[in-house]
Amino acid sequence: MKHSRITTAAPFPWALCALIVASMFYKPAIADTKAIKEQAMALRNEAKSFEHGDGTPRNPAKAVELYCEAARLGDVEAQYNLGWMYAMGRGIERDDATAALFFTMAAQQGDMLAERMLRQVGTPITKAPACLSDPELNDTDGDDIVAKATPEHRKVMDLVQKLAPEYGVYPRLAMAIIRAESNFNPEAISPKNAQGLMQLIPETAERFNVKKPFDPEQNIRGGLAYLRWLLAYFEGNIPLVAAAYNAGEGAVNRYAGVPPYAETKGYVKRIREIFKREDHPFDPGVTSPSPELPKIISRRLM
């Protein structure tokens, strides 16, 4: 049975909780952009399907993961739903303090039902879950691509940070691709005539309307558009997306996974080392998934 929101509760002095949460971590600087809102909504809808088992087996842990990502991007319904899951122990261990944190996030955005729920769950935890931290700021192993950037590379990174949210792509993924492809050289040309920062071959440049492949902004936009498409096509699977960016989606489909090319295997390894995540949110409205994806997934599970 799907949950319904509680509509009766006494007023709750949540302002102090809101201040705790706001000062702790949560600054959705880009949550008001159209692309981010759409990305958050897609994550929330996917989370619902895993929470309730609508069209897919119930998987509360996956629902929590997706709701939390949507909550980080500012989706108030995801914040409320995740608070409810923790408050009710819906498929996960009950945790009132964590529930209070997510209800507080929703209440800060004007959700009156979340404000009322705070009366029942108390004070929020003082340390946010890891999933609420910006993944672009979590590199703690001393190999931070941003921290170690030269001034020239930093200019490219600043442009990526500005443009990537428009395409629903994490900046660190785009930076990993640029580093592997051109090492931040906007004039780079490969033996196969791949051009610019994100090494777009002429066919890909034309596909994504890049007229000037050596113009940094146009090249990055083209690469981001391609990444957004690949993320939808391979449903956010980073090894497959990286392999396709290097060898083409056709090669990934033919081999039902990362192609057995030494270059591509090394490329995927470099992307994973920098990006440090195995999956990425995606917009299913961009394109239908690869018809080979079920076969690829079944192979991985064997």
SULMO-V881302 format. One line per field, one symbol per residue. ss: DSSP state (h for helix, s for strand, l for the rest). phi: phi as a letter, one per 20 degrees, with the letter a starting at -180 (. if undefined). psi: psi as a letter, one per 20 degrees, with the letter a starting at -180 (. if undefined). A space follows every 10 residues. Layout:
ss=???
phi=???
psi=???
//
This chain:
ss=llllllllll llllhhhhhh hhhhllllll lllhhhhhhh hhhhhhhhhh hhlllllllh hhhhhhhhhh hhlllhhhhh hhhhhhhhll lllllhhhhh hhhhhhhhll lhhhhhhhhh hllllllllh hhllhhhlll llllllllll hhhhhhhhhh hhhhhhhlll hhhhhhhhhh hhllllllsl llllslllls lhhhhhhlll lllllhhhhh hhhhhhhhhh hhhlllshhh hhhhhhhlhh hhhhhlllll lhhhhhhhhh hhhhhlllsl llllllllll llhhhhhhhh hl
phi=.ffcffdcaf gcfegfffff ffffaecffd feefffffff fffffffgff fdmembgfbg ffffgfgfff ffenffffff ffgfgffeme ncffbfffgf ffffgfffen fffffffffe dneffecfgg feefffdded endffffeff gfffffffff gfeggfdmdf gfffffffff eclmefefce gemfcmgdle fgffgfgdme ecfeegffff fffffffgff fffdlmffgf fffffednff ffffelqffe egfffffgff fffefmcebb gbdfffaffg fefgffffff ef
psi=pqqqqpjpqq qpmihggghg ggighonmhj ijqgghghgg gggghggghh gikojqqpnh ghggggghgh ghjjohhhgg hhggghhiln irppnhghgh ghhgghhhjj ohhhghhhhh ibpqqipqqh iiqoiijjoj jjlohghjqr hghhgghhgg hghghhjkpp hhghhggggh gilkoijppr hjkpqagjmp qhghgghklo hniioggggg gghhhggggh gghjljoggg ggghhgiqhh hgggjlapqk pgggghgggg ghhghkqirp qqoiigrqrp iiggggghgh i.
//
